C-alpha cells in the first residue's frame, strides 16, 4: 500500500484488541507499530500496574499525556493507546488532529469474557470487574467516539477480518490505496 496516512491510532476499552489489531494493521501498511503502554513501561522500568499502585493514576496520566504528545508528532506508525488515554481533553485533541483514530468498539460483556483471567489490568483488579467495565464504558464510549474518525465493531470476527475492515474504511476515505 502507498499513500498511507502518517499516523493511525487505535482507541478503545482495555482488552478491545488495540495492540493485536494495531500490530497487524501496521504490518499490512508497512509502517511501525507503537504501543503507548509498552513505551511507558520501558521508560518507568516497571509495570503500569506497579506504577499505578505506587504513584497513583494521576501521575500515570501525566506520563501518558506527554508520551501521546510526543508520539503523535513522529512519523508514520500505528499507535495503540491505553484504554484511558482519552480521559484527558489534550489527548483527545491531539489524537483527533494528528492521527486517524479508529475506535475498536467492544461491549463491556465481550471485554470481560476476554479479560476475566488477566491479572495485569490495574483498573480491573476489583471485586466486580464486569460492573467496573460497564462504568468505564459509560464514561469512555462517548469520548472514544468524539476522538475517532472510524468506529469498528469488534464483535467476534477474527483479527484479520477486523484489519481488512479497517483497511477498507481507510481506502473508502481515500487515506490509503490498495494495489
Secondary structure, DSSP 4 states (H G I P E B T S, - for coil): -BS--SEEEEE-STTSSHHHHHHHHHHHHT-EEEEHHHHHHHHHTS-HHHHHHHH-HHHHHHHHHHHHHHHTTSSSEEEEPPTTGGGSHHHHHHHHHHSEEEEEE--HHHHHHHHTT----GGG-SS-HHHHHHHHHHHHHHHHHHH-SEEEE-TT--HHHHHHHHHHHHHHTTSSB--
